[in-house]
Amino acid sequence: MFIRIFNLVFFIIYTFHFLNIIFIPNEIRYSIMALYLVINLLGFIQKKSKSNIKFSDNDDFYLMNTIPKKPSPKDPDMVKFMSDLNESIENKKIEKIKVKNE
């Protein structure tokens, strides 16, 4: 998202410069061009490292994540599961005590 916004701002600034609406000194203009190339190159490398599979002709990459998501203790499903598990363990302990007493 940052790269798209940066590219849009870069395009607008250079359009204004070429239309002589604003003046950009050479040092600043060359540093902006270098920054543009570096940011886009880093963005390309980052996208390329995530996935080599391209599902469409546009620049979007669709990633498959095969690592299962670990539930957090605050997840409502996990809280319910843990309470059910604790209840089941307590019931088994009570049943064992009843069997021993008989």
PDB file as gemmi writes it, atoms N, CA and C in Angstrom:
CRYST1    1.000    1.000    1.000  90.00  90.00  90.00 P 1                      
ATOM      1  N   MET A   1       0.828  -1.189   0.000  1.00  0.00           N  
ATOM      2  CA  MET A   1       0.000   0.000   0.000  1.00  0.00           C  
ATOM      3  C   MET A   1       0.876   1.259   0.000  1.00  0.00           C  
ATOM      4  N   PHE A   2       1.958   1.215   0.786  1.00  0.00           N  
ATOM      5  CA  PHE A   2       2.873   2.359   0.842  1.00  0.00           C  
ATOM      6  C   PHE A   2       3.480   2.623  -0.529  1.00  0.00           C  
ATOM      7  N   ILE A   3       3.843   1.553  -1.230  1.00  0.00           N  
ATOM      8  CA  ILE A   3       4.492   1.710  -2.533  1.00  0.00           C  
ATOM      9  C   ILE A   3       3.526   2.335  -3.535  1.00  0.00           C  
ATOM     10  N   ARG A   4       2.268   1.924  -3.499  1.00  0.00           N  
ATOM     11  CA  ARG A   4       1.285   2.499  -4.427  1.00  0.00           C  
ATOM     12  C   ARG A   4       1.076   3.988  -4.162  1.00  0.00           C  
ATOM     13  N   ILE A   5       0.987   4.360  -2.897  1.00  0.00           N  
ATOM     14  CA  ILE A   5       0.820   5.780  -2.549  1.00  0.00           C  
ATOM     15  C   ILE A   5       2.065   6.567  -2.950  1.00  0.00           C  
ATOM     16  N   PHE A   6       3.240   6.000  -2.672  1.00  0.00           N  
ATOM     17  CA  PHE A   6       4.491   6.668  -3.036  1.00  0.00           C  
ATOM     18  C   PHE A   6       4.574   6.861  -4.549  1.00  0.00           C  
ATOM     19  N   ASN A   7       4.188   5.835  -5.321  1.00  0.00           N  
ATOM     20  CA  ASN A   7       4.219   5.946  -6.782  1.00  0.00           C  
ATOM     21  C   ASN A   7       3.253   7.015  -7.276  1.00  0.00           C  
ATOM     22  N   LEU A   8       2.092   7.106  -6.661  1.00  0.00           N  
ATOM     23  CA  LEU A   8       1.116   8.122  -7.048  1.00  0.00           C  
ATOM     24  C   LEU A   8       1.650   9.527  -6.768  1.00  0.00           C  
ATOM     25  N   VAL A   9       2.219   9.725  -5.584  1.00  0.00           N  
ATOM     26  CA  VAL A   9       2.792  11.032  -5.232  1.00  0.00           C  
ATOM     27  C   VAL A   9       3.959  11.364  -6.161  1.00  0.00           C  
ATOM     28  N   PHE A  10       4.791  10.378  -6.443  1.00  0.00           N  
ATOM     29  CA  PHE A  10       5.917  10.567  -7.361  1.00  0.00           C  
ATOM     30  C   PHE A  10       5.419  11.019  -8.736  1.00  0.00           C  
ATOM     31  N   PHE A  11       4.397  10.352  -9.239  1.00  0.00           N  
ATOM     32  CA  PHE A  11       3.832  10.690 -10.549  1.00  0.00           C  
ATOM     33  C   PHE A  11       3.260  12.106 -10.555  1.00  0.00           C  
ATOM     34  N   ILE A  12       2.528  12.459  -9.510  1.00  0.00           N  
ATOM     35  CA  ILE A  12       1.921  13.798  -9.438  1.00  0.00           C  
ATOM     36  C   ILE A  12       2.994  14.885  -9.371  1.00  0.00           C  
ATOM     37  N   ILE A  13       4.006  14.675  -8.531  1.00  0.00           N  
ATOM     38  CA  ILE A  13       5.075  15.677  -8.395  1.00  0.00           C  
ATOM     39  C   ILE A  13       5.810  15.866  -9.720  1.00  0.00           C  
ATOM     40  N   TYR A  14       6.160  14.764 -10.379  1.00  0.00           N  
ATOM     41  CA  TYR A  14       6.888  14.893 -11.640  1.00  0.00           C  
ATOM     42  C   TYR A  14       6.015  15.453 -12.755  1.00  0.00           C  
ATOM     43  N   THR A  15       4.725  15.160 -12.738  1.00  0.00           N  
ATOM     44  CA  THR A  15       3.818  15.763 -13.721  1.00  0.00           C  
ATOM     45  C   THR A  15       3.779  17.274 -13.542  1.00  0.00           C  
ATOM     46  N   PHE A  16       3.666  17.729 -12.299  1.00  0.00           N  
ATOM     47  CA  PHE A  16       3.683  19.174 -12.034  1.00  0.00           C  
ATOM     48  C   PHE A  16       5.015  19.795 -12.449  1.00  0.00           C  
ATOM     49  N   HIS A  17       6.102  19.054 -12.241  1.00  0.00           N  
ATOM     50  CA  HIS A  17       7.415  19.575 -12.613  1.00  0.00           C  
ATOM     51  C   HIS A  17       7.529  19.714 -14.135  1.00  0.00           C  
ATOM     52  N   PHE A  18       7.095  18.702 -14.869  1.00  0.00           N  
ATOM     53  CA  PHE A  18       7.201  18.754 -16.329  1.00  0.00           C  
ATOM     54  C   PHE A  18       6.242  19.766 -16.948  1.00  0.00           C  
ATOM     55  N   LEU A  19       5.148  20.065 -16.260  1.00  0.00           N  
ATOM     56  CA  LEU A  19       4.216  21.086 -16.744  1.00  0.00           C  
ATOM     57  C   LEU A  19       4.620  22.492 -16.289  1.00  0.00           C  
ATOM     58  N   ASN A  20       5.767  22.599 -15.631  1.00  0.00           N  
ATOM     59  CA  ASN A  20       6.308  23.868 -15.122  1.00  0.00           C  
ATOM     60  C   ASN A  20       5.381  24.538 -14.118  1.00  0.00           C  
ATOM     61  N   ILE A  21       4.626  23.751 -13.380  1.00  0.00           N  
ATOM     62  CA  ILE A  21       3.804  24.287 -12.296  1.00  0.00           C  
ATOM     63  C   ILE A  21       4.659  24.470 -11.048  1.00  0.00           C  
ATOM     64  N   ILE A  22       5.535  23.501 -10.797  1.00  0.00           N  
ATOM     65  CA  ILE A  22       6.487  23.614  -9.688  1.00  0.00           C  
ATOM     66  C   ILE A  22       7.888  23.387 -10.245  1.00  0.00           C  
ATOM     67  N   PHE A  23       8.877  23.862  -9.505  1.00  0.00           N  
ATOM     68  CA  PHE A  23      10.267  23.643  -9.891  1.00  0.00           C  
ATOM     69  C   PHE A  23      10.939  22.784  -8.826  1.00  0.00           C  
ATOM     70  N   ILE A  24      11.574  21.700  -9.276  1.00  0.00           N  
ATOM     71  CA  ILE A  24      12.302  20.820  -8.363  1.00  0.00           C  
ATOM     72  C   ILE A  24      13.780  20.923  -8.730  1.00  0.00           C  
ATOM     73  N   PRO A  25      14.630  21.321  -7.783  1.00  0.00           N  
ATOM     74  CA  PRO A  25      16.074  21.387  -8.068  1.00  0.00           C  
ATOM     75  C   PRO A  25      16.626  20.004  -8.436  1.00  0.00           C  
ATOM     76  N   ASN A  26      17.720  20.008  -9.183  1.00  0.00           N  
ATOM     77  CA  ASN A  26      18.291  18.753  -9.679  1.00  0.00           C  
ATOM     78  C   ASN A  26      18.635  17.778  -8.559  1.00  0.00           C  
ATOM     79  N   GLU A  27      19.239  18.267  -7.474  1.00  0.00           N  
ATOM     80  CA  GLU A  27      19.652  17.371  -6.394  1.00  0.00           C  
ATOM     81  C   GLU A  27      18.448  16.648  -5.792  1.00  0.00           C  
ATOM     82  N   ILE A  28      17.396  17.406  -5.564  1.00  0.00           N  
ATOM     83  CA  ILE A  28      16.188  16.809  -4.979  1.00  0.00           C  
ATOM     84  C   ILE A  28      15.529  15.872  -5.984  1.00  0.00           C  
ATOM     85  N   ARG A  29      15.496  16.289  -7.251  1.00  0.00           N  
ATOM     86  CA  ARG A  29      14.866  15.460  -8.281  1.00  0.00           C  
ATOM     87  C   ARG A  29      15.595  14.124  -8.435  1.00  0.00           C  
ATOM     88  N   TYR A  30      16.919  14.139  -8.438  1.00  0.00           N  
ATOM     89  CA  TYR A  30      17.677  12.899  -8.579  1.00  0.00           C  
ATOM     90  C   TYR A  30      17.558  12.023  -7.332  1.00  0.00           C  
ATOM     91  N   SER A  31      17.516  12.659  -6.170  1.00  0.00           N  
ATOM     92  CA  SER A  31      17.357  11.854  -4.950  1.00  0.00           C  
ATOM     93  C   SER A  31      15.963  11.224  -4.891  1.00  0.00           C  
ATOM     94  N   ILE A  32      14.936  11.939  -5.375  1.00  0.00           N  
ATOM     95  CA  ILE A  32      13.591  11.357  -5.415  1.00  0.00           C  
ATOM     96  C   ILE A  32      13.555  10.189  -6.395  1.00  0.00           C  
ATOM     97  N   MET A  33      14.234  10.342  -7.536  1.00  0.00           N  
ATOM     98  CA  MET A  33      14.280   9.238  -8.507  1.00  0.00           C  
ATOM     99  C   MET A  33      14.991   8.021  -7.925  1.00  0.00           C  
ATOM    100  N   ALA A  34      16.099   8.246  -7.231  1.00  0.00           N  
ATOM    101  CA  ALA A  34      16.822   7.131  -6.617  1.00  0.00           C  
ATOM    102  C   ALA A  34      15.962   6.466  -5.547  1.00  0.00           C  
ATOM    103  N   LEU A  35      15.290   7.259  -4.733  1.00  0.00           N  
ATOM    104  CA  LEU A  35      14.403   6.714  -3.708  1.00  0.00           C  
ATOM    105  C   LEU A  35      13.267   5.914  -4.343  1.00  0.00           C  
ATOM    106  N   TYR A  36      12.729   6.424  -5.444  1.00  0.00           N  
ATOM    107  CA  TYR A  36      11.672   5.723  -6.176  1.00  0.00           C  
ATOM    108  C   TYR A  36      12.157   4.345  -6.632  1.00  0.00           C  
ATOM    109  N   LEU A  37      13.347   4.310  -7.221  1.00  0.00           N  
ATOM    110  CA  LEU A  37      13.882   3.037  -7.705  1.00  0.00           C  
ATOM    111  C   LEU A  37      14.154   2.069  -6.559  1.00  0.00           C  
ATOM    112  N   VAL A  38      14.728   2.553  -5.474  1.00  0.00           N  
ATOM    113  CA  VAL A  38      15.041   1.689  -4.333  1.00  0.00           C  
ATOM    114  C   VAL A  38      13.771   1.137  -3.702  1.00  0.00           C  
ATOM    115  N   ILE A  39      12.780   1.978  -3.468  1.00  0.00           N  
ATOM    116  CA  ILE A  39      11.538   1.523  -2.828  1.00  0.00           C  
ATOM    117  C   ILE A  39      10.817   0.507  -3.698  1.00  0.00           C  
ATOM    118  N   ASN A  40      10.751   0.764  -5.003  1.00  0.00           N  
ATOM    119  CA  ASN A  40      10.077  -0.184  -5.884  1.00  0.00           C  
ATOM    120  C   ASN A  40      10.857  -1.481  -6.024  1.00  0.00           C  
ATOM    121  N   LEU A  41      12.180  -1.402  -6.018  1.00  0.00           N  
ATOM    122  CA  LEU A  41      12.986  -2.617  -6.079  1.00  0.00           C  
ATOM    123  C   LEU A  41      12.804  -3.448  -4.812  1.00  0.00           C  
ATOM    124  N   LEU A  42      12.813  -2.800  -3.649  1.00  0.00           N  
ATOM    125  CA  LEU A  42      12.588  -3.523  -2.394  1.00  0.00           C  
ATOM    126  C   LEU A  42      11.186  -4.127  -2.345  1.00  0.00           C  
ATOM    127  N   GLY A  43      10.193  -3.401  -2.832  1.00  0.00           N  
ATOM    128  CA  GLY A  43       8.835  -3.933  -2.882  1.00  0.00           C  
ATOM    129  C   GLY A  43       8.735  -5.127  -3.801  1.00  0.00           C  
ATOM    130  N   PHE A  44       9.428  -5.072  -4.938  1.00  0.00           N  
ATOM    131  CA  PHE A  44       9.421  -6.191  -5.875  1.00  0.00           C  
ATOM    132  C   PHE A  44      10.095  -7.414  -5.264  1.00  0.00           C  
ATOM    133  N   ILE A  45      11.231  -7.207  -4.603  1.00  0.00           N  
ATOM    134  CA  ILE A  45      11.933  -8.325  -3.961  1.00  0.00           C  
ATOM    135  C   ILE A  45      11.080  -8.923  -2.853  1.00  0.00           C  
ATOM    136  N   GLN A  46      10.407  -8.078  -2.081  1.00  0.00           N  
ATOM    137  CA  GLN A  46       9.554  -8.563  -0.999  1.00  0.00           C  
ATOM    138  C   GLN A  46       8.402  -9.394  -1.555  1.00  0.00           C  
ATOM    139  N   LYS A  47       7.762  -8.931  -2.616  1.00  0.00           N  
ATOM    140  CA  LYS A  47       6.671  -9.694  -3.218  1.00  0.00           C  
ATOM    141  C   LYS A  47       7.185 -10.997  -3.810  1.00  0.00           C  
ATOM    142  N   LYS A  48       8.338 -10.939  -4.453  1.00  0.00           N  
ATOM    143  CA  LYS A  48       8.893 -12.119  -5.116  1.00  0.00           C  
ATOM    144  C   LYS A  48       9.296 -13.169  -4.091  1.00  0.00           C  
ATOM    145  N   SER A  49       9.773 -12.743  -2.924  1.00  0.00           N  
ATOM    146  CA  SER A  49      10.199 -13.706  -1.911  1.00  0.00           C  
ATOM    147  C   SER A  49       9.014 -14.411  -1.272  1.00  0.00           C  
ATOM    148  N   LYS A  50       7.845 -13.774  -1.263  1.00  0.00           N  
ATOM    149  CA  LYS A  50       6.675 -14.398  -0.650  1.00  0.00           C  
ATOM    150  C   LYS A  50       6.108 -15.504  -1.517  1.00  0.00           C  
ATOM    151  N   SER A  51       6.095 -15.298  -2.822  1.00  0.00           N  
ATOM    152  CA  SER A  51       5.457 -16.275  -3.694  1.00  0.00           C  
ATOM    153  C   SER A  51       5.990 -16.143  -5.104  1.00  0.00           C  
ATOM    154  N   ASN A  52       6.168 -17.288  -5.748  1.00  0.00           N  
ATOM    155  CA  ASN A  52       6.561 -17.286  -7.151  1.00  0.00           C  
ATOM    156  C   ASN A  52       5.378 -17.602  -8.051  1.00  0.00           C  
ATOM    157  N   ILE A  53       4.224 -17.862  -7.485  1.00  0.00           N  
ATOM    158  CA  ILE A  53       3.043 -18.228  -8.254  1.00  0.00           C  
ATOM    159  C   ILE A  53       2.210 -16.977  -8.506  1.00  0.00           C  
ATOM    160  N   LYS A  54       1.913 -16.727  -9.751  1.00  0.00           N  
ATOM    161  CA  LYS A  54       1.095 -15.571 -10.117  1.00  0.00           C  
ATOM    162  C   LYS A  54      -0.208 -16.100 -10.701  1.00  0.00           C  
ATOM    163  N   PHE A  55      -1.317 -15.756 -10.087  1.00  0.00           N  
ATOM    164  CA  PHE A  55      -2.601 -16.279 -10.524  1.00  0.00           C  
ATOM    165  C   PHE A  55      -3.318 -15.360 -11.499  1.00  0.00           C  
ATOM    166  N   SER A  56      -2.884 -14.133 -11.624  1.00  0.00           N  
ATOM    167  CA  SER A  56      -3.552 -13.214 -12.535  1.00  0.00           C  
ATOM    168  C   SER A  56      -2.500 -12.359 -13.230  1.00  0.00           C  
ATOM    169  N   ASP A  57      -2.930 -11.602 -14.218  1.00  0.00           N  
ATOM    170  CA  ASP A  57      -1.998 -10.793 -14.992  1.00  0.00           C  
ATOM    171  C   ASP A  57      -1.629  -9.485 -14.320  1.00  0.00           C  
ATOM    172  N   ASN A  58      -2.359  -9.106 -13.283  1.00  0.00           N  
ATOM    173  CA  ASN A  58      -2.002  -7.858 -12.607  1.00  0.00           C  
ATOM    174  C   ASN A  58      -0.893  -8.117 -11.589  1.00  0.00           C  
ATOM    175  N   ASP A  59      -0.531  -7.111 -10.830  1.00  0.00           N  
ATOM    176  CA  ASP A  59       0.624  -7.213  -9.942  1.00  0.00           C  
ATOM    177  C   ASP A  59       0.328  -7.871  -8.609  1.00  0.00           C  
ATOM    178  N   ASP A  60      -0.895  -8.314  -8.389  1.00  0.00           N  
ATOM    179  CA  ASP A  60      -1.243  -8.897  -7.097  1.00  0.00           C  
ATOM    180  C   ASP A  60      -0.796 -10.351  -7.036  1.00  0.00           C  
ATOM    181  N   PHE A  61      -0.223 -10.722  -5.912  1.00  0.00           N  
ATOM    182  CA  PHE A  61       0.167 -12.099  -5.673  1.00  0.00           C  
ATOM    183  C   PHE A  61      -0.765 -12.683  -4.633  1.00  0.00           C  
ATOM    184  N   TYR A  62      -1.227 -13.892  -4.872  1.00  0.00           N  
ATOM    185  CA  TYR A  62      -2.096 -14.560  -3.922  1.00  0.00           C  
ATOM    186  C   TYR A  62      -1.281 -15.634  -3.216  1.00  0.00           C  
ATOM    187  N   LEU A  63      -1.201 -15.542  -1.916  1.00  0.00           N  
ATOM    188  CA  LEU A  63      -0.354 -16.437  -1.142  1.00  0.00           C  
ATOM    189  C   LEU A  63      -1.183 -17.514  -0.475  1.00  0.00           C  
ATOM    190  N   MET A  64      -0.622 -18.714  -0.431  1.00  0.00           N  
ATOM    191  CA  MET A  64      -1.248 -19.798   0.314  1.00  0.00           C  
ATOM    192  C   MET A  64      -0.451 -19.997   1.594  1.00  0.00           C  
ATOM    193  N   ASN A  65      -1.110 -19.971   2.699  1.00  0.00           N  
ATOM    194  CA  ASN A  65      -0.457 -20.174   3.978  1.00  0.00           C  
ATOM    195  C   ASN A  65      -0.814 -21.566   4.469  1.00  0.00           C  
ATOM    196  N   THR A  66       0.184 -22.448   4.524  1.00  0.00           N  
ATOM    197  CA  THR A  66      -0.073 -23.821   4.948  1.00  0.00           C  
ATOM    198  C   THR A  66       0.204 -24.025   6.429  1.00  0.00           C  
ATOM    199  N   ILE A  67       0.660 -22.993   7.106  1.00  0.00           N  
ATOM    200  CA  ILE A  67       0.934 -23.106   8.538  1.00  0.00           C  
ATOM    201  C   ILE A  67      -0.377 -22.897   9.287  1.00  0.00           C  
ATOM    202  N   PRO A  68      -0.785 -23.875  10.100  1.00  0.00           N  
ATOM    203  CA  PRO A  68      -2.057 -23.694  10.815  1.00  0.00           C  
ATOM    204  C   PRO A  68      -1.958 -22.572  11.840  1.00  0.00           C  
ATOM    205  N   LYS A  69      -3.058 -21.879  12.017  1.00  0.00           N  
ATOM    206  CA  LYS A  69      -3.098 -20.774  12.968  1.00  0.00           C  
ATOM    207  C   LYS A  69      -3.247 -21.340  14.371  1.00  0.00           C  
ATOM    208  N   LYS A  70      -2.356 -20.946  15.251  1.00  0.00           N  
ATOM    209  CA  LYS A  70      -2.434 -21.407  16.633  1.00  0.00           C  
ATOM    210  C   LYS A  70      -3.470 -20.579  17.374  1.00  0.00           C  
ATOM    211  N   PRO A  71      -4.388 -21.233  18.060  1.00  0.00           N  
ATOM    212  CA  PRO A  71      -5.404 -20.457  18.788  1.00  0.00           C  
ATOM    213  C   PRO A  71      -4.785 -19.742  19.982  1.00  0.00           C  
ATOM    214  N   SER A  72      -5.246 -18.558  20.209  1.00  0.00           N  
ATOM    215  CA  SER A  72      -4.764 -17.809  21.364  1.00  0.00           C  
ATOM    216  C   SER A  72      -5.658 -18.120  22.561  1.00  0.00           C  
ATOM    217  N   PRO A  73      -5.142 -17.976  23.769  1.00  0.00           N  
ATOM    218  CA  PRO A  73      -5.958 -18.258  24.957  1.00  0.00           C  
ATOM    219  C   PRO A  73      -7.170 -17.339  25.087  1.00  0.00           C  
ATOM    220  N   LYS A  74      -7.142 -16.180  24.437  1.00  0.00           N  
ATOM    221  CA  LYS A  74      -8.256 -15.239  24.546  1.00  0.00           C  
ATOM    222  C   LYS A  74      -9.350 -15.512  23.511  1.00  0.00           C  
ATOM    223  N   ASP A  75      -9.096 -16.436  22.591  1.00  0.00           N  
ATOM    224  CA  ASP A  75     -10.081 -16.765  21.567  1.00  0.00           C  
ATOM    225  C   ASP A  75     -11.320 -17.374  22.232  1.00  0.00           C  
ATOM    226  N   PRO A  76     -12.541 -16.911  21.912  1.00  0.00           N  
ATOM    227  CA  PRO A  76     -13.752 -17.430  22.573  1.00  0.00           C  
ATOM    228  C   PRO A  76     -13.930 -18.937  22.397  1.00  0.00           C  
ATOM    229  N   ASP A  77     -13.582 -19.453  21.224  1.00  0.00           N  
ATOM    230  CA  ASP A  77     -13.688 -20.899  21.011  1.00  0.00           C  
ATOM    231  C   ASP A  77     -12.703 -21.649  21.904  1.00  0.00           C  
ATOM    232  N   MET A  78     -11.526 -21.080  22.071  1.00  0.00           N  
ATOM    233  CA  MET A  78     -10.514 -21.721  22.914  1.00  0.00           C  
ATOM    234  C   MET A  78     -10.943 -21.682  24.377  1.00  0.00           C  
ATOM    235  N   VAL A  79     -11.534 -20.587  24.811  1.00  0.00           N  
ATOM    236  CA  VAL A  79     -12.009 -20.477  26.196  1.00  0.00           C  
ATOM    237  C   VAL A  79     -13.084 -21.523  26.455  1.00  0.00           C  
ATOM    238  N   LYS A  80     -14.012 -21.674  25.511  1.00  0.00           N  
ATOM    239  CA  LYS A  80     -15.077 -22.671  25.660  1.00  0.00           C  
ATOM    240  C   LYS A  80     -14.482 -24.078  25.669  1.00  0.00           C  
ATOM    241  N   PHE A  81     -13.539 -24.334  24.784  1.00  0.00           N  
ATOM    242  CA  PHE A  81     -12.903 -25.649  24.732  1.00  0.00           C  
ATOM    243  C   PHE A  81     -12.195 -25.964  26.043  1.00  0.00           C  
ATOM    244  N   MET A  82     -11.466 -24.990  26.581  1.00  0.00           N  
ATOM    245  CA  MET A  82     -10.742 -25.225  27.834  1.00  0.00           C  
ATOM    246  C   MET A  82     -11.707 -25.444  28.998  1.00  0.00           C  
ATOM    247  N   SER A  83     -12.807 -24.696  29.036  1.00  0.00           N  
ATOM    248  CA  SER A  83     -13.773 -24.898  30.123  1.00  0.00           C  
ATOM    249  C   SER A  83     -14.429 -26.269  30.003  1.00  0.00           C  
ATOM    250  N   ASP A  84     -14.758 -26.691  28.780  1.00  0.00           N  
ATOM    251  CA  ASP A  84     -15.319 -28.034  28.582  1.00  0.00           C  
ATOM    252  C   ASP A  84     -14.314 -29.113  28.968  1.00  0.00           C  
ATOM    253  N   LEU A  85     -13.056 -28.893  28.628  1.00  0.00           N  
ATOM    254  CA  LEU A  85     -12.017 -29.861  28.966  1.00  0.00           C  
ATOM    255  C   LEU A  85     -11.844 -29.965  30.477  1.00  0.00           C  
ATOM    256  N   ASN A  86     -11.803 -28.831  31.152  1.00  0.00           N  
ATOM    257  CA  ASN A  86     -11.668 -28.844  32.614  1.00  0.00           C  
ATOM    258  C   ASN A  86     -12.869 -29.517  33.271  1.00  0.00           C  
ATOM    259  N   GLU A  87     -14.051 -29.261  32.745  1.00  0.00           N  
ATOM    260  CA  GLU A  87     -15.260 -29.891  33.281  1.00  0.00           C  
ATOM    261  C   GLU A  87     -15.211 -31.401  33.078  1.00  0.00           C  
ATOM    262  N   SER A  88     -14.752 -31.824  31.918  1.00  0.00           N  
ATOM    263  CA  SER A  88     -14.637 -33.256  31.634  1.00  0.00           C  
ATOM    264  C   SER A  88     -13.623 -33.920  32.568  1.00  0.00           C  
ATOM    265  N   ILE A  89     -12.508 -33.248  32.801  1.00  0.00           N  
ATOM    266  CA  ILE A  89     -11.491 -33.798  33.709  1.00  0.00           C  
ATOM    267  C   ILE A  89     -12.051 -33.913  35.121  1.00  0.00           C  
ATOM    268  N   GLU A  90     -12.765 -32.897  35.563  1.00  0.00           N  
ATOM    269  CA  GLU A  90     -13.374 -32.941  36.901  1.00  0.00           C  
ATOM    270  C   GLU A  90     -14.389 -34.081  37.002  1.00  0.00           C  
ATOM    271  N   ASN A  91     -15.190 -34.259  35.964  1.00  0.00           N  
ATOM    272  CA  ASN A  91     -16.172 -35.356  35.970  1.00  0.00           C  
ATOM    273  C   ASN A  91     -15.484 -36.717  36.044  1.00  0.00           C  
ATOM    274  N   LYS A  92     -14.385 -36.881  35.329  1.00  0.00           N  
ATOM    275  CA  LYS A  92     -13.652 -38.152  35.369  1.00  0.00           C  
ATOM    276  C   LYS A  92     -13.057 -38.389  36.755  1.00  0.00           C  
ATOM    277  N   LYS A  93     -12.544 -37.332  37.380  1.00  0.00           N  
ATOM    278  CA  LYS A  93     -12.005 -37.475  38.736  1.00  0.00           C  
ATOM    279  C   LYS A  93     -13.101 -37.893  39.706  1.00  0.00           C  
ATOM    280  N   ILE A  94     -14.268 -37.276  39.574  1.00  0.00           N  
ATOM    281  CA  ILE A  94     -15.399 -37.617  40.449  1.00  0.00           C  
ATOM    282  C   ILE A  94     -15.821 -39.060  40.224  1.00  0.00           C  
ATOM    283  N   GLU A  95     -15.852 -39.510  38.971  1.00  0.00           N  
ATOM    284  CA  GLU A  95     -16.214 -40.903  38.673  1.00  0.00           C  
ATOM    285  C   GLU A  95     -15.197 -41.872  39.265  1.00  0.00           C  
ATOM    286  N   LYS A  96     -13.914 -41.531  39.204  1.00  0.00           N  
ATOM    287  CA  LYS A  96     -12.885 -42.402  39.785  1.00  0.00           C  
ATOM    288  C   LYS A  96     -13.059 -42.499  41.297  1.00  0.00           C  
ATOM    289  N   ILE A  97     -13.361 -41.375  41.921  1.00  0.00           N  
ATOM    290  CA  ILE A  97     -13.566 -41.376  43.372  1.00  0.00           C  
ATOM    291  C   ILE A  97     -14.785 -42.220  43.722  1.00  0.00           C  
ATOM    292  N   LYS A  98     -15.860 -42.127  42.953  1.00  0.00           N  
ATOM    293  CA  LYS A  98     -17.067 -42.929  43.196  1.00  0.00           C  
ATOM    294  C   LYS A  98     -16.768 -44.412  43.048  1.00  0.00           C  
ATOM    295  N   VAL A  99     -15.976 -44.761  42.023  1.00  0.00           N  
ATOM    296  CA  VAL A  99     -15.638 -46.175  41.800  1.00  0.00           C  
ATOM    297  C   VAL A  99     -14.790 -46.699  42.959  1.00  0.00           C  
ATOM    298  N   LYS A 100     -13.850 -45.892  43.444  1.00  0.00           N  
ATOM    299  CA  LYS A 100     -13.010 -46.314  44.569  1.00  0.00           C  
ATOM    300  C   LYS A 100     -13.843 -46.501  45.835  1.00  0.00           C  
ATOM    301  N   ASN A 101     -14.810 -45.636  46.041  1.00  0.00           N  
ATOM    302  CA  ASN A 101     -15.643 -45.716  47.243  1.00  0.00           C  
ATOM    303  C   ASN A 101     -16.579 -46.919  47.219  1.00  0.00           C  
ATOM    304  N   GLU A 102     -16.930 -47.372  46.054  1.00  0.00           N  
ATOM    305  CA  GLU A 102     -17.842 -48.521  45.970  1.00  0.00           C  
ATOM    306  C   GLU A 102     -17.065 -49.749  46.179  1.00  0.00           C  
TER     307      GLU A 102                                                      
END                                                                             
